[in-house]
């Protein structure tokens, strides 16, 4: 098997907590060809999608420790065709440059890309969750997205909730998430100006979401593989912070999905698979869906530690099986085509 990981630079990998490192380590442990690259290193040569990659050098024995593996890893730099890989694993941090998907478009029917190009195109921002049809807000809190300041002010004014969540559409890792107290209406104008007006002068979309009771106690991160939950953890915010993301100081605790949380996963799971979103992270609060993370969802290391499992093995097993199924289908079609040609 040949694996390519499109990710952030190797120098930014935290060997203690990085989920992508665990996936790379697992593929190397199996003796596969492994390469990494960044979105900016994708290119086209003679109409052929290529990438300047770092190819992991083969080791006689790969350490069982991901941290030791990270320390010992050596790479050779090469320019290679994307079509030569069996699996392309998208692990770049959001927001995703849509041009990256254009490099993968010619290959989407030939390679196993996780997540699928069209799925990423549709769901690489928070609009994917906001646009899910849930008229009674049974699984998704009432959500509003706009650049129109007057409309957003009206939403805040008309809301029956004393608090709302405000966040930028293109944020990730908890960046820009604040709890908006309805009593602090005098600050709304300046806050909306700040959120809507970008540094480059372009306007940005803002999300307003009904505050879900219990949010102050943290959220639940669920990792989904082919529409099924494979692991979960509760993330508890640091004192004085509304955000429960680990990157902002939150801590992880063991969590067993409730009946309502499993029901939510069962509802959204089939849609994720239909959309080619095979490996995602769901963020739940109060048994409601807040976000669907389709680019480099994290949590593998902490869920592993809390539950004494190795989720990376299950994920790479899944990718391997998808490649084998595709190869088997191709061989079957060739055999049937030959039968027709020989008739």
Residue, then its C-alpha position, 0 to 999 in steps of 0.5 A: x500500500x502507498x499512502x500520502x498524507x496532505x497535512x500541515x508541516x512536519x515541524x508543527x507535529x506535537x509527538x505527544x498529542x498529534x492524531x495524524x502522527x498516529x495514522x502515519x506511524x501505523x502505516x509505517x509500522x505495516x511496512x507501507x510506502x508513506x509520503x507527506x506533503x502540504x497543500x502548497x506543494x501540490x502541482x501539475x506537470x504535463x497535465x498530471x497532478x503531482x506533489x513535492x513530497x517527503x517520502x519516509x525512509x524505510x526502517x528495518x524496525x519501526x518503533x512501537x512508540x509514536x514519539x520515538x518514531x517521530x524523533x527517528x523519522x527521516x525523509x527524502x524529498x521527491x516529486x511524485x504523481x498522486x495517481x501512484x498512491x492508493x490512499x490520499x489522507x486529507x489532514x490539513x488544518x482548516x480553513x481548506x483552500x478550495x484549489x487543493x481539491x481541484x488538484x484531486x478532482x481528476x483522481x477522485x474516481x481512481x484513488x481512495x481519498x479520505x475524505x472524499x473531494x465532493x464531501x470536503x467541498x460541501x462540508x469543510x466549514x460550519x455551514x454543513x451543520x447549520x444547513x442540516x434540516x432539523x425544523x424542530x431543533x431536536x438534534x441541532x440548536x437553532x443556527x443563523x449565519x450571515x454577514x448582514x449586521x442588522x439581521x444578526x442584531x435582530x436575531x439576538x434581540x428576538x432570541x428567547x435565550x439569555x445567551x447565544x454563541x457567536x463564532x466566525x464561520x472559518x474558525x477552528x480549534x475554538x478560535x473566536x468562539x464567545x458566549x454573548x450575554x443578551x444583557x450586554x447588548x451595548x457591545x453587540x455593534x462593536x463585536x459584530x463589526x470586529x467579526x464581520x470586518x476582516x483584516x484584509x478588508x473583506x467581510x466575513x460570515x458570522x454564526x449565531x447559535x442558541x446557547x445549549x444548557x450545559x455548555x459550560x460543562x464542556x462538550x463531547x468529541x465523537x470520532x466517526x468512521x464510515x458513519x459509526x462512532x468508534x470513540x468519544x471523550x468529554x472535553x472540559x473547559x478551563x476555568x473562566x473559558x467557554x471553549x472546551x477545545x484541548x488546544x485552548x486549555x480544555x482537558x479530556x475525560x472518559x465518556x460513554x455515549x448516551x442513548x440520545x447521543x448514539x441516536x444522533x450518530x445514527x441519524x447523521x451517520x448515513x448522510x456522512x457516508x453518502x457525502x463521502x465523509x468517512x472519518x469525521x469528528x462530531x462535537x456534541x453539547x447537551x446531546x445536540x450536534x454543534x459541529x462536524x469536523x471533516x478536516x484533520x479531526x483530532x482526539x485519537x491520542x486522548x481517546x486511546x489513553x482513556x480507553x486503552x485502545x488504538x483507533x489508528x489501527x481500526x482507521x488504517x484497516x478501514x482504508x486498506x479494505x476500501x482499497x482492496x474493494x476498489x481493486x477487486x471491483x476493477x479486476x471483476x469489471x476487466x474480467x467481465x469486459x473480456x468475457x463480452x469481447x471474447x463472445 
